[in-house]
Each structure stands twice: as C-alpha cells, then as structure tokens.
Amino acid sequence: MSRRWLFLLLPVLWVAVLASALGVVHARHRARGLFVQLEQLANERDRLNIEWGQLQLEQSAWSNHGFVEQVASERLRMTLPRPDEVRIVAP
C-alpha cells in the first residue's frame, strides 16, 4: 500500500515543484520589470524637479522689481510720475 501511495504522490510532487519553479521565474521577471519601471519614474521625477527649479529661478528673475521697471520704461515707455502729479485718495 505504501508503494502505491508513492507512485501517486511522486507525480503530484513533481508537478508542484515544477509549478513553484515557474512561479518563481514569473515573480522574478515581474519584479525586474517593476524595478526598471521604478527607475524610469525616479529619473522622470529628477528631471521634473530640475525643470521645476529652473522655472522658479526664471519666475524670480521675471518678477524682480528692477527687471519689471526696466521693461516698463524701455518697452512700454512708462515713467515714474513727478511728486506734484501724485494724488492720494482717501477711502
């Protein structure tokens, strides 16, 4: 009777080992794919952080008081009013 169980159990164990090996191969393949995707996302994050920093620098340069005054005077031909032209309006 034990020999009969051995002949039945051996193919079942063989299939289980084969299935677990295939599962391990699939899991490792999936993990490598996810790692590559994670690295790509990290590179994209770093690129976007650099671009964000550049945009912040550009914004600070454009909003600099001296730059705004220079553009207003050169391109728009605006001038500061003389003190006698200033009127203060009370609410």
URURTA-V675428 format. One record per residue. N is the residue number from 1. RES is the residue in three letters. PSI is psi as a letter, one per 30 degrees, with the letter a starting at -180 (NA if undefined). OMEGA is omega in degrees with one decimal (none if undefined). D_FIRST is the distance of its C-alpha to the first C-alpha in whole Angstrom. Layout:
n = (N,N)
res = (RES,RES)
psi = (PSI,PSI)
omega = (OMEGA,OMEGA)
d_first = (D_FIRST,D_FIRST)
This chain:
n = (1,2,3,4,5,6,7,8,9,10,11,12,13,14,15,16,17,18,19,20,21,22,23,24,25,26,27,28,29,30,31,32,33,34,35,36,37,38,39,40,41,42,43,44,45,46,47,48,49,50,51,52,53,54,55,56,57,58,59,60,61,62,63,64,65,66,67,68,69,70,71,72,73,74,75,76,77,78,79,80,81,82,83,84,85,86,87,88,89,90,91)
res = (MET,SER,ARG,ARG,TRP,LEU,PHE,LEU,LEU,LEU,PRO,VAL,LEU,TRP,VAL,ALA,VAL,LEU,ALA,SER,ALA,LEU,GLY,VAL,VAL,HIS,ALA,ARG,HIS,ARG,ALA,ARG,GLY,LEU,PHE,VAL,GLN,LEU,GLU,GLN,LEU,ALA,ASN,GLU,ARG,ASP,ARG,LEU,ASN,ILE,GLU,TRP,GLY,GLN,LEU,GLN,LEU,GLU,GLN,SER,ALA,TRP,SER,ASN,HIS,GLY,PHE,VAL,GLU,GLN,VAL,ALA,SER,GLU,ARG,LEU,ARG,MET,THR,LEU,PRO,ARG,PRO,ASP,GLU,VAL,ARG,ILE,VAL,ALA,PRO)
psi = (e,e,e,e,e,e,f,e,e,e,e,e,e,e,e,e,e,e,e,e,e,e,e,e,e,e,e,e,e,e,e,e,e,e,e,e,e,e,e,e,e,e,e,e,e,e,e,e,e,e,e,e,e,e,e,e,e,e,e,e,e,f,g,k,e,e,e,e,e,e,e,e,e,e,e,f,h,k,l,k,l,l,e,f,f,k,k,k,k,k,NA)
omega = (179.9,178.1,178.5,178.0,178.8,178.1,176.7,-175.7,-177.6,177.1,179.0,178.1,178.5,178.2,179.3,178.3,179.1,179.6,179.9,177.1,176.9,177.1,178.9,179.3,179.5,-179.2,178.9,178.5,179.7,-179.9,177.8,177.7,178.9,177.8,177.4,178.7,178.1,178.0,178.2,178.4,177.6,177.0,177.9,177.3,179.9,178.4,179.6,176.4,177.2,179.5,178.9,177.9,178.3,178.7,177.3,176.7,179.6,179.8,179.6,177.8,-178.3,-177.5,177.2,-175.8,-179.9,179.2,179.4,179.3,179.0,179.5,-180.0,-177.7,-176.2,-174.3,-175.7,-180.0,177.4,178.0,175.3,179.1,175.6,-177.9,179.9,178.1,-177.6,177.1,178.3,-177.8,178.8,179.5,none)
d_first = (0,4,5,5,7,9,10,11,12,14,17,17,18,20,22,23,24,26,28,28,30,32,33,34,37,38,39,41,42,43,45,47,48,49,50,53,54,55,57,59,59,60,63,64,65,67,69,70,70,73,74,75,77,79,80,80,83,84,85,87,89,90,90,93,96,98,96,97,100,101,99,101,104,104,102,103,107,106,108,108,111,114,115,117,115,112,113,111,110,109,106)
